[in-house]
Amino acid sequence: MSFPKSQVVDLLIERGQQDKARQAEHELPDSIDPEKYVLELGHLGLNIEDLNAAFGAAETS
């Protein structure tokens, strides 16, 4: 499952992490597969479980 970059950016902003939101805006592709971008998401303080919880997706395997 992939997530739009805009959702990830919005999630970071909601968490009060504007600097990380700007970083995500510049460094991540428009569509993010969390399994492929696990390191990049980790640098932003996010993981697959965070995204699934925030966006109501089923867990990926």
Beta strands, then each sheet from edge to edge (+ up, - down):
strand 1: 3-4
strand 2: 31-32
sheet 1: 1+ 2-
end
